[in-house]
C-alpha cells in the first residue's frame, strides 16, 4: 500500500515461499521512487536488524524461520510503502537429512 509521493512497488514479493531444512530462501522486491530508496524487512511486525536490501536472505532455514515477512520501502522525501506479506513455509527434506518415517539416520530406501 502506498500514498501519493511514496515509492511504488514494481515487483512485489511472492505470497508463499517454500524451502526445506538447511536451504537458503530469498525473498525479493523492487521499487521505484525518489532516490535513494531504503529497504527494511520485518518478520511479523518485528524489525530484522541489518536486513536493509531489496532481497531478504534467510540462511539455513528451520521451523523457527516460518512466518510472515514484509518489506518497508522509504524514499528520500520521507514517503514509504510496504510490499505484500510473504509467507515462508519450511518443509522437511527426509532424504537430505537422513530422516524417514522409521526414525533418525535411516534413509527412505532402507
Secondary structure as GFF3:
##gff-version 3
##sequence-region A 1 110
A	DSSP	beta_strand	8	11	.	.	.	ID=ss1
A	DSSP	beta_strand	16	20	.	.	.	ID=ss2
A	DSSP	beta_strand	25	28	.	.	.	ID=ss3
A	DSSP	beta_strand	30	32	.	.	.	ID=ss4
A	DSSP	beta_strand	38	43	.	.	.	ID=ss5
A	DSSP	beta_strand	46	47	.	.	.	ID=ss6
A	DSSP	beta_strand	55	58	.	.	.	ID=ss7
A	DSSP	three_ten_helix	63	65	.	.	.	ID=ss8
A	DSSP	beta_strand	67	74	.	.	.	ID=ss9
A	DSSP	beta_strand	80	82	.	.	.	ID=ss10
A	DSSP	beta_strand	86	91	.	.	.	ID=ss11
A	DSSP	alpha_helix	94	97	.	.	.	ID=ss12
A	DSSP	beta_strand	99	100	.	.	.	ID=ss13
A	DSSP	beta_strand	103	104	.	.	.	ID=ss14
###
